[in-house]
Amino acid sequence: MEMLSAILPFFTAGLIGTVFARFTGMNMSMCVLLILLYRGARPVEAVVAMLIFNVFTYFTVYSQIHIMRLKDFVIFPGVRIAIPVLLTVALAALNPFFGIIFFVIVFLLEIFVKMYKEMDVKVRPSKQKLIQMCIAAGILLSVGAVVAAFIPDQYYYLLVSIAILGFAALMWSAGDRRKWGHIWDKILYGTVLVTGLTGIDATDWLVPMRRSNESNLSRCYPIVINAAMIIGLIVLYALYHYFSLGALFTTIGAAVGIRLFGLYEHSHKSGFSYVTLGLTVLVVLIFMLVQPEATGFPVIPMADQGTSFFNF
């Protein structure tokens, strides 16, 4: 029962956040982050948990929409998939963090390669350009994540609230797709920095609002932001030796919610939903009135509390 009571808050955060996002159009990671902060997450805990949640949930969402068969894999097709699986098990035995990260990297790479090959050859960026964008985004996200560690616990919820309201204002202003075309890349890189500060991944808001004259970064934003989040996780683990086991259960809750209720799809042609924006602002205002207290995540009993890796 102790184990269940420790896991349940993470599982329900993913489930409730996903279901609420499905029926309101609010960004899923925003919903989950607010729930985790309400339940006492500190800045580093929140950022690490959200980065894990975002990359795992992206894999879940993509595999729901695009069926990934073993024969369709490019790097490890068919029975060769056993190679990364065995390596994942071996790495997890040495260090759970590296095992999990290696697993995520392998399967996200398969998705990214598939996405890249499906792009029009005439407009897709070169592989070198794509790698450069991923590295630049990874640096920005890592800087934001490191800065988040120095934000006092009692003020962090205000930063998150302001960030969400900022995203809402951006979506409201970006309805005219001919507007801001010349600075859209700078805005996207700015959102990467915010992802590092808060853990919010606004991909499902930003991608539908792409500009008329689409840039390479805009076309590849899902690849770039997910690669940056992997880099950010590695940097944070190197600096703080912290990894959120509970976030994996949050991801499971989100996967159940997605399987049962599906996903909200924003229009790629019209302006952003005013109803969604209004509900988002209302939720944030209520959250600010609640003023959550950062008490830290609960301890997972099965975790080895003698190491900082599982120190909740």
N, C-alpha and C positions, 0 to 999 in steps of 0.2 A: 504493500500500500504506500509505503514511503517513496518508493521508486515511481509509482504511478502519480502520486501527488506532485512530484517534482517535474515530471514530463508533461503532465496535463496542461499547465499554463502555456507552454511553448506550442503544443499541438493546437490548442484552442485559439491561440493568437493567429496562427496560420490559417485555420479554418474560418474563423469569424472575419478576419481581414479580407480573405479571398471572396467570401460570400457577399460581404458589404460592397466590395469593389465591383463585383459582378452586376449588382442591381442598381448601383448609383453612378458608375463610370469613374469613381475616384480611383486614383492610382493605387495599385495593390500594395506596393512597398510603403507608401505613405500610411495606409491603413494599419499594416502590420507594425510599422515603427511606432506609431502612436500607442498601440496596445502594449508593446514591449516597454515603452517609456512609462506608461501608466502603471505597469507592474514592477517598476523600479530599476530599469536598466540604466547603467552609468554610460557616459559617452563612448569609451572604447568598447564596452560590451555591446552597446547598441550598433555601432558601426560594423564591428566584426560580424555580429549576428546577421545584420542586414546584407552585408556583402555575400556571406554564405547563402543566405536565403535567395538573393537575387540570381546568383549564377545557377543554383540548383533549380530554381523555379523557371528560369529561362529554358533550361534543358527540358523540363517537364512540359512547358507550354509548346515548345517547338515540336517535340515528339508527339504531342496530341494532334497538332495540325498536320505535320508531315511525318508519315510513318517511316521509321528508319529500320530497314531490314539489314541483316548482316551482310548480304551480298551487295548492298548499296554503299557500304563503307568504303572509303578511299584509302586511308592510311593503313587500317587493319581490316581488310575485307574477309568475310567468311570465317573460317576456323582460326585465322590469325588473331581474331579478337581475344583469343585465350592468352596471348602474350601480355597485353596491358592488364588483363584481369589478374594474372599471376603476379605481375610486377606490383599491382595495387595491393594484393594480399601481403606480399613480402615487405613492401614499404610500410604498410599499416602495422605489421608486427614490430618493426623497428621504431616507427613514429607515426601515430594515427593521423597527425596533421598532413604529413607528406603523402601518406597513402590516399587520403581523401582528395587532396589537391591534385595529385597525379590522375586520379580517376576523372575528376571534373575536366582537367585540361585535355585529356585524351578524347572524351566524348564531345566536348565543345569544339575541339579542332575538327572532328568529323563533320559536325554541323556547319562550322565556318567554311570548310572546304566546299561542301555542298552548296552553300549559299553563294560563295564566290564564283563557282563554276556556272551557276544559274543566272548570274548577271550578264547583261549585254556586254560583249567584248569591246564594243565601241565606247562605252562610257565607264566601265569599271576601272578602278585605279590599278596600277601595277602592284605586284606583291611587295616590292620594296617600299612604295608609298604607303601601302596599308600597314606594314610593320612600323613605319615611322609614326603614323597616326596613333597606333596602339601604344608605342613607347611614350609619346608625348602625353597621351591621356593617362597612362599609368603613372607618370611622374606627377601630373596635376592631382590625380586622385590620392596618391600617397601623401603628398604635401597636405592636402585637406584632412586626411585621416590622422596624420601626426599632430596637426593643429588642434583637432577635436579633443585630443588627450589632455590639452592644457585648459580647456574650457571648464569653468567650475560647474559641478553637478547641478547646482540649484538654478543655473541659467541656461543649461543646455536645451531644456524643453522650449524655451523662448526662441533659441536659434532655429530649432526644427520647425516651430510654428511659422516663423518669418520666412523660412525657406519654402515651405508649402504654399504660403500666401504669395510668395514671389513667383512660383511656378504657375499658380492660378492666374496671376496678373499677366504673365507671359503668354499663356494660352488665350486669354481674353484679347490681348493686343495682336496676336499673330493670326487672327482670322483672315486678314487680307494676305494671301500667299505671295503677292508681289512685294510685300513690305519686308524690309530688313534682309533682303537677299544678299547684300554685300557684307553683312556682318553676322549672318546666321552661323557660320563656322565658329566665330568667336563666342557666340551665345552657347553653342553646343559644348565647346571646351569649358565654358564657365559652368555649365551644368555638371560636367565631370568633376570639377572642383567641389561643387555642392554635394555630389555623391560621396566624395571622400569625407566631407565634414559631417554628413548626416546619415549616409547609407541609402538615401533615396535614389532609386533608379526610375527615371521618368520616361523611359523608352516608349512605353505604350501611349504616352501623351505626345511626345516630341515627333516620333516617326510619322504619324498621320498628319501632322501640321507642317510637313516639309514644304520648302519654297518651290515656286514655279520653276526657277532655274536651279535645279538640284546639284549640290556639290558632292565631291567624293566622300567627304566625311558624313554628310547626310545619308547617302546611300548605304554606307557601311557602319552607321552608328551602332547598331546592335552588336556587331563584331567588336568594334573599338571599345565600347563601354564594358563589355563582358571581359575582354582581355585586360582592360585597366583594373577591373575589380579583382581579377586573379593576382595581378601584380601587387595591388594594394594589400591583399590578404597575406601574401608572402612577406611584404615589408613590415606589416604590423606584427606578424609572428616573430620575425627576426628581432624587432625592437622590444616587444613586450612579452613574448612567449605565451601568447594567449590565443585560444581557439574556442569557439562557442559550440559545444556539443549540443546544447539545447536548440540551436538554430536548425539542426538537422531534423528535429521533431517538428519545428515550425514549418519546415519545407514539406514534411509528410502531411501535415494538416492542410496546407495549401493545395497539395496534389489531390487530396480527397475532395476538397471544395471545387477544384477545377473539373475533376472527373464527374462530379454530381451536377454542377450547375453551369459549367462552361465559363467563358470569358466575355467581358464587355468589349465590343468593337467600336472604336471611334471612327467617324467618317474621315476619309482621306480627301474629300472634295469640299465639303461645306465647312463653316466655322465650328469652333469648339462648342460643345453643349453648355448653355447657360445654366441649365438645371444642375449639371455636374459641378460646375464652378460654384454655384450657390451652395450646394450641399457641402462641398469641400471647405468653403469659408466658414460655414456654420459649425462643422465638426471641429475645425481648428479653434474657433472662438470658445466653444464648450471645453475643449481640451485645455486652453489657456486658463479658463476659470477654475478648472479642477486643480491646477498647479501640482502635478505629480511629484512625488518625492523619490529621489534616486537612492534606493536602498541596496541595489545590486541584485543580480540574478540569483535564484535559488540554486542550491548545490544538487547535482545529480548524484544520488547515493552510489551508483555503480562506478562512478568516475574515481580515478586515483587522486585524492585530494592532497597527496603529498607532493604533487608536481604542479608547476604553474600552468602546464598545458591544459589541465582540467580544473583550474582554479576558478570557480564561479563566484 
